[in-house]
Amino acid sequence: MARKQKQEEQAPGSPAWMATFSDLMNLLLCFFVLLFSMSNIDEAKWEELVNSLSNRMSLSSGGRPSIGEGQLINTGMSQLNNLDEYLNDMGQKSEQTGEDVMDLQEKIEQANREETEEMYDDISDLSSEYDLDKYLDIGVDETGGRYITIDISGSFLYSTGSAQIENAALPVFSKIGDILKRYEGYRIAIIGHTDNVPVSKGSRYGSNRELSSARANTAAEYFVANKGLDPSMIECTGKGEYEPIADNSTKEGRALNRRIEIRIYNSLNSD
């Protein structure tokens, strides 16, 4: 009679399938750690997730699961326990980076304002020296201190519907050009404005916006031709009648609105 084969004794320790399962769990853990490292973590929500996983998988803080012991599971739980510290470090670094950015922005704004205020003082002194105070209104950019504004009174600059500078205004324009020449290499913007009187049907300009752009271009061409300013550093725009500084219902107000505004940007904003 054939002998019965001796029943194979079960090896001590965890069953063989546990190694595969442990590998799977560790890979999943690594996958989630990778996801978390590339995302912004809400600490409260993360803690809820860890607690939920611990309860569902019956994982103790020591890494001993109810489904059996295993080195990979134990290592994974150790990584989970250390992940909170890692995320806290990430959060602190993120806050520090945000503070550094805010500090840099404040320093840039301060540098802008300091340089522009120096420009304001210099241009104001030149305006007085050239006897231009009654023609010019000098100011500082209120939104960020990036440039100086020079508003040229429009009461003598242009006739209604014309972009030609009046002869009486040329001496004033010449002195303004001398001031601009001192800031050669700085970015300059020239902005034209009009009153609200519609252009005539026979006019060469189709609208007040076209007329205001022509006034800015005429001023720029004067400064380039007579003062040698670099045309590549001058930009011209027209605002039409949409930014008045006086009441268009009066003759005097309309004359003031036919004006030129010049912006001289500081060196930090001239590239």
C-alpha positions, 0 to 999 in steps of 0.5 A: 500500500502506497505511503501517504505523503507527509502533509506539508507543515506551514512555515511559521510567521505571516502567510505568503500572500502577506508580502504581496499585500504589504508591497501593495500598501507600501506602494500606495503609501508612497504614491499618496506621499508623492501627491501630498508633497506636490500639493498644499496641505490643510493640516486639519483635513490631513489629520482627519485622513490619517485617523480615518485610515488608522481606524479602517485598517486597524493600524496601531501607532506601533505599526502592528496591523490586525491583518498580521505583522510585516516590516513594510507596513511598520515602515509605512506607518513610521513614514505616516507618523513623520509626515505631519512634521514634514508638512509643518516644515513645508507650511513654515517655509511657505509662510516665510517665502510669502513674507519675503515676497511681501518684504521685497515688494515693500522695498521696491515701492519704497525705492520707487517713492524715494527716487521719484520724490527726489525727481519731484524736488529737482523738477520743481526747482527747475520749474521755478528757475525757468519761470514756468510755475504758472504754466505747469502743474507738477505731481507724483504718481499716487498709485506707486510712485513710479513717475512724475506728472507735468500737466501743461496748462492748455489755455494757450497751447492749442486752438479748438480742433487743432493739434498745432502748438500755438506760437505763443506756447513755443518758448514754454515748450522749449524750457520744458524740453530743457527739463526733459533733456536732463532726464535723457534715457528715462522713459517719457509718456506724452498724453494728449487731451481735448475739450468735449467739442466734437470735431468739425465735419471737415476736420482731418481728425475723425474724433477727439481721441484722434485729435488728442493723439495728434497733439501728443505726437506733435509735442513729441516731435517738437522735443525730438527735433528741437531738443534731441530726445531719443524717440525710442524712449517716448510713447504717445497716447490720446485720451480725447475728452474723457479725462477733463480737469475743468468744466467743459461748459465754460470757454475757460474750462474747455481751454484748460482741457485742451492740454498735454500731460507728460510723465517722466518715469524713474530709472527703476521703471524706464527699461 
